[in-house]
């Protein structure tokens, strides 16, 4: 028998994968702001009214005397 022939070692690779879950937290926040703005609208309603006044004067003349003439007016005629 002949001496053995040794060939170079043949390498084979096997890959094994191990997965790890690493939680990565990225917080976010939204602030909702409601703005209340009051606009005061001023108005000035105005009303107007009218009034009439009436006055009377009564004169009692002695019998037989017609009323005295008034300045700026012609004398009045008696009713009778």
C-alpha distances in whole Angstrom, upper triangle without the diagonal:
4,7,9,12,15,18,21,23,25,28,31,34,36,40,42,46,49,52,55,59,61,65,67,70,73,76,79,83,86,89,92,95,98,101,105,107,111,113,117,119,123,126,129,131,135,138,141,145,148,151,155,158,161,164,168,171,174,178,181,184,188,190,191,189,186,183,183,181,178,177,175,176,179,182,181,184,185,184,187
4,6,9,12,15,19,21,23,26,29,32,35,38,41,45,47,51,54,57,59,63,65,69,71,74,77,81,84,87,90,93,97,99,103,106,109,111,115,117,121,124,127,129,133,136,139,143,146,149,153,156,160,163,166,169,173,176,179,182,186,188,189,187,184,181,181,179,176,175,173,174,177,180,179,182,183,182,185
4,7,9,13,16,18,20,24,26,30,33,36,39,42,45,48,51,55,57,60,62,66,68,72,75,78,81,85,88,91,94,97,100,103,107,109,113,115,118,121,125,127,131,134,137,140,144,147,151,154,157,160,164,167,170,174,177,180,183,185,187,185,182,179,179,177,173,173,171,172,175,178,177,180,181,180,183
4,6,9,13,14,17,20,23,26,29,32,35,39,41,45,48,51,53,57,59,62,65,68,71,75,78,81,84,87,90,93,97,99,103,105,109,111,115,118,121,123,127,130,134,137,140,144,147,150,154,157,160,163,167,170,173,176,180,182,183,181,178,175,175,173,170,169,167,168,172,174,173,176,177,176,179
4,6,10,12,14,18,21,24,27,31,33,37,40,43,46,50,51,55,57,60,63,66,69,73,76,79,82,85,88,91,95,97,101,103,107,109,112,115,119,121,125,128,131,134,138,141,145,148,151,154,158,161,164,168,171,174,178,179,181,179,176,173,173,171,167,166,165,166,169,171,171,173,175,174,177
4,7,9,11,15,18,21,24,27,30,34,36,40,43,46,48,52,53,57,59,63,66,69,72,76,78,82,85,88,91,94,97,100,103,106,109,112,116,118,121,124,128,131,135,138,142,145,148,151,155,158,161,165,168,171,174,176,178,175,173,169,169,168,164,163,162,163,166,168,168,170,172,171,174
4,6,8,12,15,18,22,25,28,31,34,37,40,44,46,49,51,55,57,60,63,67,70,73,76,79,82,85,89,91,95,97,100,103,106,109,113,115,119,121,125,128,132,135,139,142,145,148,152,155,158,162,165,168,171,173,175,172,170,166,166,165,161,160,159,160,163,165,165,167,169,167,171
4,6,9,13,16,19,22,25,29,31,35,38,41,43,46,48,51,53,57,60,64,66,70,73,76,79,82,85,88,91,94,97,99,103,106,110,112,115,118,122,125,129,132,136,139,142,145,149,152,155,159,162,165,168,170,172,169,167,163,163,161,158,157,155,156,160,162,162,164,166,165,168
4,6,10,13,16,19,22,25,28,31,34,38,40,43,45,48,51,54,57,61,64,67,70,73,76,79,83,85,89,91,95,97,101,104,107,109,113,116,119,123,126,130,133,136,140,143,146,149,153,156,159,162,166,168,169,167,164,161,161,159,156,155,153,154,158,160,159,162,163,162,166
4,7,10,13,17,20,23,26,29,32,36,38,41,43,46,48,52,55,59,61,65,68,71,74,77,80,83,86,89,92,95,98,101,105,107,110,113,117,120,124,127,130,133,137,140,144,147,150,153,157,160,163,165,167,164,162,158,158,157,153,152,151,152,155,157,157,159,160,159,163
4,7,10,13,16,19,22,26,29,32,34,38,39,43,45,48,51,55,58,61,64,67,70,73,77,79,83,85,89,91,95,98,101,103,107,110,113,117,120,123,127,130,133,137,140,143,147,150,153,156,160,162,163,161,158,155,155,153,150,149,147,148,152,154,153,156,157,156,159
4,7,10,13,16,20,23,26,29,32,35,37,40,43,46,49,53,55,59,61,65,68,71,74,77,81,83,86,89,92,95,99,101,104,107,111,114,118,121,124,127,131,134,138,141,144,147,151,154,157,159,161,158,156,152,152,151,147,146,145,146,149,151,151,153,154,153,157
4,6,10,13,16,19,22,26,28,31,33,37,39,42,45,49,52,55,58,61,64,67,71,73,77,79,83,85,89,92,95,97,101,104,107,111,114,117,121,124,127,130,134,137,140,144,147,150,154,156,157,155,152,149,149,147,144,143,141,142,146,148,147,150,151,150,153
4,7,10,13,16,20,23,25,29,31,34,37,40,43,47,49,53,55,59,62,65,68,71,75,77,81,83,87,89,93,95,99,102,105,108,112,115,119,122,125,128,132,135,138,142,145,148,151,153,155,153,150,147,147,145,142,141,140,140,144,146,145,148,149,148,151
4,6,10,13,16,19,22,25,27,31,33,36,39,43,46,49,52,55,58,61,65,67,71,73,77,79,83,86,89,91,95,98,102,105,108,111,115,118,121,124,128,131,134,138,141,144,148,150,151,149,146,143,143,142,138,137,136,137,140,142,142,144,145,144,147
4,7,10,13,17,19,23,25,28,31,34,37,41,44,47,50,53,56,59,63,66,69,72,75,77,81,84,88,89,93,96,100,103,106,109,113,116,119,122,126,129,132,136,139,142,146,148,149,147,144,141,141,140,136,136,134,135,138,141,140,142,143,142,146
4,6,10,13,16,19,21,25,27,31,33,37,40,43,46,49,53,56,59,62,65,68,71,74,77,80,84,86,89,92,96,99,103,106,109,112,116,119,122,126,129,132,135,138,142,144,145,143,141,137,138,136,133,132,131,131,135,137,136,139,140,138,142
4,7,10,13,16,19,22,25,28,31,35,38,41,44,47,50,53,57,60,63,66,69,72,75,78,82,84,88,90,94,97,101,104,107,110,114,117,120,124,127,130,133,136,140,142,143,141,139,136,136,134,131,130,129,130,133,135,134,137,138,137,140
4,7,10,13,15,19,21,25,27,31,34,37,40,44,47,50,53,56,59,62,66,68,72,75,78,80,84,87,90,93,97,100,104,106,110,113,117,120,123,126,129,133,136,138,140,138,135,132,132,131,127,126,125,126,129,131,131,133,134,133,136
4,6,10,12,16,19,22,25,28,31,35,38,41,44,47,51,54,57,60,63,66,69,72,76,78,82,84,88,91,95,98,101,104,108,111,114,117,121,124,127,130,134,136,137,135,133,129,130,128,125,124,123,124,127,129,128,131,132,131,134
4,6,9,12,15,18,21,25,28,31,34,37,41,44,47,50,53,56,60,62,66,69,72,74,78,81,84,87,91,94,98,100,104,107,111,114,117,120,123,126,130,132,134,132,129,126,126,125,121,121,119,120,124,126,125,127,128,127,130
4,6,10,13,16,19,22,26,29,32,35,39,42,45,48,51,54,57,60,64,67,70,72,76,79,83,86,89,92,96,99,102,105,109,112,115,118,122,125,128,130,132,130,127,124,124,123,119,119,117,118,122,124,123,126,127,126,129
4,6,10,12,16,19,22,25,28,32,35,38,41,44,48,51,54,57,60,63,67,69,72,75,79,82,86,89,92,95,99,101,105,108,111,115,118,121,124,126,128,126,124,120,120,119,116,115,114,115,118,120,119,122,123,122,125
4,7,10,13,17,20,23,26,29,33,36,39,42,45,48,52,54,58,61,64,67,70,73,77,80,84,87,90,93,97,99,103,106,109,113,116,119,122,124,126,124,122,118,118,117,113,113,111,112,116,118,117,120,121,120,123
4,6,10,13,16,19,23,26,29,32,35,38,42,45,48,51,54,57,61,63,67,70,73,76,80,83,87,89,93,96,99,103,106,109,112,115,119,121,123,120,118,115,115,113,110,109,108,109,112,114,114,116,117,116,120
4,7,10,14,17,20,23,26,29,33,35,39,42,45,48,51,54,58,60,64,67,70,74,77,80,84,87,90,93,97,100,103,106,110,113,116,118,120,118,115,112,112,110,107,106,105,106,109,111,111,114,115,114,117
4,7,11,13,17,20,23,26,29,32,36,39,42,45,48,51,55,57,61,64,67,70,74,77,81,83,87,90,93,97,100,103,106,109,113,115,117,114,112,109,109,107,104,103,102,103,106,108,108,111,111,111,114
4,7,10,13,16,20,23,26,29,32,35,39,41,45,48,51,54,57,60,64,67,71,74,77,80,84,87,90,93,96,100,103,106,109,112,113,111,109,105,105,104,100,100,98,99,103,105,104,107,108,107,111
4,6,10,13,16,19,22,25,29,32,35,38,41,44,48,50,54,57,60,64,67,70,74,76,80,83,87,90,93,96,99,102,106,108,110,107,105,102,102,100,97,96,95,96,100,101,101,104,104,104,107
4,6,10,13,16,19,22,26,28,32,34,38,41,44,47,50,53,57,60,64,67,70,73,77,80,83,86,90,93,96,99,103,105,106,104,102,98,98,97,93,93,92,93,96,98,97,100,101,100,104
4,6,10,13,16,19,22,25,29,31,35,38,41,44,47,50,54,57,61,64,67,70,74,76,80,83,86,90,93,96,99,102,103,101,99,95,95,94,90,90,89,90,93,95,95,97,98,97,101
4,7,10,13,16,20,22,26,28,32,35,38,40,44,47,51,54,58,60,64,67,70,73,77,80,83,87,90,93,96,98,100,98,95,92,92,91,87,87,86,87,90,92,91,94,95,94,97
4,6,10,13,16,19,22,25,28,32,35,37,41,44,48,51,54,57,61,64,67,70,74,77,80,83,87,90,93,95,97,95,92,89,89,88,84,83,82,83,87,89,88,91,92,91,94
4,6,10,13,16,19,22,25,28,32,34,38,41,44,47,51,54,58,60,64,67,70,73,77,80,83,86,90,92,94,91,89,85,85,84,81,80,79,80,83,85,85,87,88,87,91
4,6,10,13,16,19,22,25,29,31,35,38,41,45,48,51,55,58,61,64,68,71,74,77,81,83,87,89,91,88,86,83,83,81,78,77,76,77,81,82,82,85,86,85,88
4,7,10,13,16,19,22,26,28,31,34,38,41,45,48,51,54,58,60,64,67,70,74,77,80,83,86,87,85,83,79,79,78,74,74,73,74,77,79,79,81,82,81,85
4,7,10,13,16,19,23,25,29,32,35,39,42,45,49,51,55,58,62,65,68,71,74,77,81,83,85,82,80,76,76,75,71,71,70,71,74,76,76,79,79,79,82
4,6,9,12,16,19,21,25,28,32,35,39,41,45,48,51,54,58,61,64,67,71,74,77,79,81,79,76,73,73,71,68,67,66,67,71,73,72,75,76,75,79
4,6,9,13,16,19,22,26,29,32,36,39,43,45,49,52,56,59,62,65,68,71,75,77,79,76,74,70,70,69,65,64,63,64,68,70,69,72,73,73,76
4,6,10,13,16,19,22,26,29,33,36,39,42,46,48,52,55,58,62,65,68,71,74,75,73,70,67,67,65,62,61,60,61,65,67,66,69,70,69,73
4,7,10,13,16,19,23,26,30,33,37,39,43,46,50,53,56,59,63,65,69,71,73,70,68,64,64,63,59,58,57,58,62,64,63,66,67,66,70
4,7,10,13,16,20,23,27,30,33,36,40,43,46,49,53,56,59,62,65,68,69,67,64,61,61,59,56,55,54,55,58,60,60,63,64,63,67
4,6,10,13,16,20,23,26,30,33,36,39,43,46,50,53,56,59,62,65,66,63,61,58,57,56,53,52,51,52,55,57,57,59,60,60,63
4,6,10,13,17,20,23,27,29,33,36,40,43,46,49,53,55,59,61,62,60,57,54,54,52,49,48,47,48,52,54,53,56,57,57,60
4,7,10,14,17,20,24,27,30,33,37,40,44,47,50,53,57,59,60,58,55,52,52,50,47,47,46,46,50,51,51,54,54,54,57
4,7,10,14,17,21,23,27,30,34,37,40,43,47,49,53,55,56,54,51,48,48,47,43,43,42,43,46,48,47,50,51,50,54
4,7,10,14,17,20,24,27,30,34,37,40,44,46,50,52,53,51,48,45,45,44,41,41,40,40,43,45,44,47,48,47,51
4,7,10,14,17,20,23,27,30,34,37,40,43,47,49,50,47,45,42,42,40,37,37,36,36,40,41,41,43,44,44,47
4,7,10,13,17,20,24,27,30,34,37,40,43,45,47,44,42,38,39,38,35,35,34,34,37,39,38,40,41,40,44
4,7,10,14,17,20,24,27,30,34,36,40,42,43,41,38,35,35,34,31,31,30,30,33,35,34,37,37,37,40
4,7,10,13,17,20,23,27,30,33,36,38,40,38,35,32,32,31,28,29,28,28,31,32,31,34,35,34,37
4,7,10,14,17,20,23,27,29,33,35,36,34,31,28,29,28,25,26,25,25,28,29,28,30,31,30,34
4,7,10,14,17,20,24,26,30,32,33,31,29,25,26,26,23,24,24,23,26,27,26,28,29,28,32
4,7,10,13,17,20,23,26,28,30,28,25,22,23,23,20,22,22,21,24,24,22,25,25,24,28
4,7,10,13,17,20,23,25,27,25,23,19,20,20,18,20,20,20,22,22,21,23,23,23,26
4,7,10,13,16,20,22,23,21,19,16,18,18,16,19,20,18,20,20,18,20,20,19,23
4,7,10,13,16,19,20,18,16,13,15,16,14,17,19,17,19,18,16,19,18,18,21
4,7,10,13,15,17,15,14,12,14,15,15,18,20,18,19,17,16,17,16,16,18
4,6,10,12,14,12,11,9,11,13,13,17,19,17,18,16,14,16,14,15,17
4,7,9,11,10,10,9,12,15,16,19,22,20,20,17,15,16,14,15,16
4,6,8,7,7,7,9,13,15,18,21,19,18,15,14,14,12,13,14
4,6,6,8,9,12,15,17,21,24,22,21,17,16,16,13,15,15
4,6,8,10,13,17,19,23,25,23,21,18,16,15,12,13,12
4,6,10,12,15,18,22,24,21,19,15,14,13,10,12,11
4,6,8,12,15,18,20,18,16,13,12,12,10,12,12
4,6,9,12,15,17,15,13,9,8,8,7,10,11
4,6,9,12,15,12,11,8,8,9,8,11,13
4,6,10,12,11,10,7,9,11,11,14,16
4,7,9,7,7,5,7,10,12,15,17
4,6,6,7,7,9,13,15,17,20
4,6,8,9,12,16,18,21,23
4,7,10,12,16,18,21,24
4,6,9,12,15,17,20
4,6,9,13,15,18
4,7,9,13,15
4,6,9,12
4,6,9
4,6
4
